[in-house]
Amino acid sequence: MSTSSIKTIDLAKEGPVIPVIVINNVEDAVPIAEALLEGGIRVLEVTLRSSCALQAMEQIAKHVPDAILGSGTVRNLKDAQASLDVGCKFAVSPGYTTELGQFARKIGLSLLPGVSTGSEIMTANADDYYFLKLFPAVAVGGINLLKGFAGPFGDVKFCPTGGVTVESAPQFLALPNVVVCGGTWLTPADAVARRDWAHITKLAKEASAIKAA
């Protein structure tokens, strides 16, 4: 498996939205990834929220090499190591611990840590992480919270995830400290159940075209 990683801040250069994907059937993994790529989305975050998630990531890494594959819901060292082993280039965590941050760096897995408070931002900064995921973004304050963080944390960039929609993403992206959004709306469960890959490609094209308001 490839162990090469990517600087997480560079993920933002690939487009305005990183899809947050739950895969419940391994056989759906490659079609989902191909549908998103066809719509212009290369960065894929597959969450560790299903029993087959790691198998799904392995299939994408093997069969969709143009994808920039990452794992989401990485909560501990075991998750981080398993993500690297199946070919992930980066990992995203819902929160932050120094143990996880230092381990990810040690094994060469780029980490986008999740935060929701000033204290968590300071903890991540102490370990030299300055590109962070605000999660769950809308529930903890959304745009107003990000505006509040801009003053004391002017050198920190964010990827708000959780409750962001295709309608609200332009408002988030208009903030100077937001460089990309995470979105769950690109792979709706009903479309996956119908194997309606064309619909997912359509949603990906719409997301790729989002501009800051």
Buried (B, 14 or more C-beta within 10 A) or exposed (E): EEEEBBEBBEBBEBBBBBBBBBBBBBEBBBBBBBBBBBBBBBBBBBBBEBEBBBBBBBBBBEEBEEBBBBBBBBBEBEBBBBBBBBBBBBBBBBBBBEEBBEBBBEBEBBBBBBBBEEEBBEBBBEBEBBBBBBBBBBEBBBBEBBEEBBEEBEEBBBBBBBBBEBEBBBBBBEBEBBBBBBBBBBBBEEBBEEBBBEBBBBBBBBBBEBEEE
